[in-house]
Amino acid sequence: MDAPTTDAGIYARESAYLDCFVQFGEAGDRIISLSFPNQPDEDSAEDHPLLDRIEDYLNGDEDDFADVTVGLTVPTNQRKVLEAVREIPYGEDATVEQIARMTPDLSASEQEDLTQVREALAANPVPLLIPDHRVRDGPSAAPPPVEQKLRAVEGL
């Protein structure tokens, strides 16, 4: 990613493709939240290199955002799941069972572990950067219309 701003801030830009705004919170060099509101926060700014990259991605440029530093403030068990989800390559998808197999200490044959994967996906604070839209049978933290458009961008 381009050099971080090193400031805390909220950044948002309208996406005609998504029919909403893409908004994220940055603290230092970490992205700590990403959402898709109908209206941005009043104090948001629209000039940020990551917003440029997201716009390019939505216009068809391949980008996995793997170099974007994410600050996850979730429980450890959810962090492990979300780190596994981040490994799904652009243009590919996985199932909840596959994510359970990819996550240390989880089993695809244990219902409790599959539930843990689903709960982590639903609680994802940075959808798109942690691409829960690539998990075809799990919930996404993005609204359903946004999830479907993100899947379409990647041909899923």
Summary of the structure (lengths in Angstrom):
residues: 156
radius of gyration: 15.1
end to end distance: 24.9
largest distance: 46.3
contacts: 468
relative contact order: 0.16
helix: 33%
strand: 17%
